[in-house]
Amino acid sequence: MSRMAVLTAKRREMRRDIASAAVSRILQEATVQSVSITLVGSLARGDFRSHSDVDLLIRGPMSPARRLLVERLVADAMRGSDIPYDVIFEADLTEDRLQDFLNDII
């Protein structure tokens, strides 16, 4: 393996570890707040790469105040990671689009 490939793999692994730690904090705090969050996307599938983002599916109906709480919770946990993220509210999705996201975790 070339030196560049080793460095790239190391960076990818470090970035995945940072993302996983942030998601762990998010899920713990979500439990405390009685919010159901499901990790979807590349991190859930196990193919998180150097330029991947974190995708979080927020389950169930949400009032505007709860949405704001969730957005702050996620932003606080992701701050400083330099990893982009998407907060996706289940209530905003069509049934087909929701199934696309849920297929990522199966």
Residue pairs with C-beta under 8 A, 6 or more apart in sequence:
1 9
8 50
11 50
12 48
12 49
12 50
15 48
15 50
15 52
15 83
16 43
16 48
18 81
18 83
19 43
19 48
19 52
19 54
19 81
19 83
20 43
22 54
22 77
22 78
22 81
22 83
23 39
23 43
23 54
23 56
23 77
25 77
26 37
26 56
26 73
26 74
26 77
26 78
27 37
27 39
29 73
29 77
30 36
30 37
30 70
30 73
33 69
33 70
33 73
35 58
35 66
35 69
35 70
35 73
36 58
36 59
36 60
37 56
37 57
37 58
37 59
37 70
38 44
38 56
38 57
38 59
38 101
38 102
38 105
39 54
39 55
39 56
39 57
39 105
40 55
40 56
40 57
40 88
40 101
40 102
40 104
40 105
41 52
41 53
41 54
41 55
41 86
41 101
41 104
42 48
42 49
42 52
42 53
42 55
43 52
43 54
43 55
44 55
44 104
44 105
45 104
45 105
52 83
53 83
53 84
53 85
53 86
54 78
54 83
54 84
54 85
54 86
55 85
55 86
55 88
55 101
55 104
56 74
56 85
56 86
56 87
56 88
57 88
57 90
57 101
57 102
58 67
58 70
58 87
58 88
58 89
58 90
59 90
60 90
60 91
61 91
62 70
62 89
62 91
67 89
70 87
71 87
74 85
74 87
78 85
88 101
90 98
93 101
